[in-house]
């Protein structure tokens, strides 16, 4: 029984390690051309989203070019800061704490 629990714990931890790319607010996919993009894949139930103070008008899940570095996303007055690295599509999908 102890062996089964240990084996299950190792399996769960290995799965968790595989899916974590170190970005709390989203996940990264490779950019098709090496440039940086942002795709908001969770619109927070239709919230009027702003990125860096500008209205975000791209459809949910559609990548748009964005500069590298730190950005601020806003929804219903709350703001979240996140960082866009080089050569990826940052898929923003987590509004939680």
C-alpha positions, -999 to +999 in steps of 0.1 A: +000+000+000+028+024+008+045+016-025+013+025-044+009+058-026+046+066-033+042+057-069+010+078-073+027+108-056+057+105-080+033+103-110+013+134-099+044+154-092+059+145-126+028+156-144+027+189-125+063+195-135+057+189-171+029+214-175+046+244-156+064+268-178+069+293-150+042+317-161+013+320-136-011+340-158-009+319-189+010+294-210+035+299-238+034+285-274+061+291-300+056+321-322+054+313-359+079+340-368+100+346-337+081+377-327+061+383-295+023+379-294-005+381-268-037+360-270-063+364-243-078+330-241-101+338-211-121+370-215-133+368-178-170+363-188-171+391-214-153+417-194-142+449-213-104+442-213-077+467-215-040+460-221-016+488-212-045+512-209-059+504-244-091+485-252-083+449-263-105+443-294-091+410-307-114+380-305-108+356-277-078+334-284-066+355-314-029+365-311-019+401-316+017+414-318+029+430-286+062+443-273+085+423-251+085+429-214+061+439-187+024+446-195-007+454-175-041+438-182-073+454-167-108+440-162-136+456-141-110+479-125-086+452-113-052+451-128-027+423-133+009+426-144+026+399-165+057+396-187+059+387-224+092+369-233+107+369-268+096+346-296+063+333-281+026+336-280+016+344-244-018+328-240-033+347-210-057+323-193-057+329-156-074+358-137-071+343-103-050+354-073 
